[in-house]
Amino acid sequence: MKIGFHNEIENKTVDIEGAVGVKIRWLIGHSDKNAPFHMRYFEVEPLGNTPLHTHNGEHEVYILEGNGVLNNGEKTFPLKSGSFVLVEKGEKHQFKNLSDKEYLKFLCIIPVESSR
C-alpha cells in the first residue's frame, strides 16, 4: 500500500520541446516496482501548454481544476474541472490552459507497459 499527499512529491518542470509552463509530480508508478500504472499530477501555468505529441499506449486524464482545451492537431475540445479524457494509443494531443490567472491541474494515468 502507498499513501501520500501530492504536495510531498517533487514538482518537476517538464523539459520537453513544446511544453510551456508545465510541472509534473509522479504520484504512483514512477519508482513503484509493482504498480501496473503511472499516476501523474500535472500543473499547467496560466496560458501554458503541454507539447502536441503522441504515446505508444492509451492514457486517462481527469481535470481537477481550471479551464482549458484539448487540441488534437485538427480540433480543440473544451475542458473544465470534472472533465475526463481517454487518449487512445497514437492519438495526437495537447492540453492548453486558457486562463491568464488560474492553473490547469489534472491527473494523468498510463499503463506501465505503454511508458516503456
C-alpha positions as CSV (number, residue, x, y, z in Angstrom):
1,M,0.0,0.0,0.0
2,K,1.2,3.5,-0.7
3,I,-0.5,6.6,0.7
4,G,0.8,10.1,0.3
5,F,0.0,13.7,-0.4
6,H,0.7,15.3,-3.8
7,N,2.5,18.3,-2.3
8,E,5.0,16.0,-0.7
9,I,6.2,14.8,-4.1
10,E,8.8,16.8,-6.0
11,N,7.2,19.1,-8.6
12,K,9.5,18.9,-11.7
13,T,9.5,21.1,-14.7
14,V,8.5,19.2,-17.9
15,D,11.5,19.9,-20.1
16,I,10.3,18.7,-23.5
17,E,10.2,20.8,-26.7
18,G,6.8,22.5,-27.0
19,A,6.0,22.4,-23.3
20,V,5.3,25.8,-21.8
21,G,4.9,26.2,-18.1
22,V,4.2,22.6,-17.3
23,K,5.1,20.8,-14.0
24,I,4.7,17.1,-13.1
25,R,4.5,15.1,-9.9
26,W,4.9,11.3,-10.3
27,L,2.4,10.1,-7.6
28,I,2.3,6.4,-8.4
29,G,4.4,4.1,-10.6
30,H,7.5,6.0,-11.4
31,S,9.5,4.3,-8.7
32,D,7.0,1.8,-7.5
33,K,8.1,-1.6,-8.8
34,N,4.8,-3.4,-8.7
35,A,2.4,-0.7,-9.8
36,P,0.6,-1.6,-13.0
37,F,0.2,2.1,-14.0
38,H,1.7,5.6,-13.5
39,M,-0.4,8.3,-11.9
40,R,0.9,11.8,-12.7
41,Y,-0.3,15.1,-11.4
42,F,0.2,18.0,-13.9
43,E,0.0,21.7,-13.3
44,V,-0.1,24.0,-16.4
45,E,0.6,27.6,-15.6
46,P,-1.7,30.3,-17.0
47,L,-1.6,30.4,-20.8
48,G,0.8,27.4,-20.7
49,N,0.5,24.1,-22.6
50,T,1.9,20.6,-23.0
51,P,3.5,19.8,-26.3
52,L,1.4,18.4,-29.2
53,H,2.5,14.7,-29.0
54,T,1.6,11.0,-29.1
55,H,2.3,7.9,-26.9
56,N,2.7,4.2,-27.5
57,G,-0.3,3.5,-25.3
58,E,-3.5,5.0,-24.1
59,H,-3.9,7.2,-21.0
60,E,-6.7,8.6,-19.0
61,V,-7.0,12.2,-17.8
62,Y,-9.2,13.8,-15.2
63,I,-9.3,17.6,-14.9
64,L,-9.1,18.7,-11.3
65,E,-9.1,22.5,-11.6
66,G,-9.1,25.1,-14.3
67,N,-10.3,25.7,-17.8
68,G,-8.6,24.7,-21.0
69,V,-8.8,22.8,-24.2
70,L,-7.5,19.5,-25.6
71,N,-6.0,20.0,-29.0
72,N,-5.7,17.0,-31.3
73,G,-3.9,18.9,-34.1
74,E,-7.1,19.5,-36.0
75,K,-9.8,20.4,-33.5
76,T,-10.0,21.6,-29.9
77,F,-12.3,20.3,-27.2
78,P,-13.2,22.3,-24.1
79,L,-12.0,21.1,-20.7
80,K,-13.0,22.2,-17.2
81,S,-13.0,20.8,-13.7
82,G,-14.7,17.4,-13.8
83,S,-13.9,16.7,-17.4
84,F,-12.3,13.3,-18.3
85,V,-10.5,12.2,-21.4
86,L,-9.4,8.9,-22.9
87,V,-6.4,9.4,-25.2
88,E,-6.1,6.3,-27.4
89,K,-2.7,4.9,-28.5
90,G,-1.1,7.0,-31.1
91,E,-3.6,9.9,-30.8
92,K,-2.1,13.4,-31.0
93,H,-3.0,15.5,-28.0
94,Q,-2.0,18.8,-26.3
95,F,-3.5,20.3,-23.2
96,K,-3.7,24.1,-23.2
97,N,-4.6,26.4,-20.3
98,L,-6.9,29.2,-21.5
99,S,-6.8,31.2,-18.3
100,D,-4.4,34.1,-17.8
101,K,-4.8,33.8,-14.0
102,E,-5.5,30.2,-12.9
103,Y,-3.6,27.0,-13.2
104,L,-5.0,24.0,-15.2
105,K,-4.5,20.9,-12.9
106,F,-5.1,17.3,-13.9
107,L,-4.3,13.7,-13.2
108,C,-3.0,11.5,-16.0
109,I,-2.9,7.7,-15.6
110,I,-1.0,5.5,-18.0
111,P,-0.3,1.7,-18.0
112,V,3.3,0.9,-17.2
113,E,3.8,-1.1,-20.4
114,S,2.9,1.9,-22.6
115,S,5.5,4.1,-20.9
116,R,8.5,2.0,-21.7
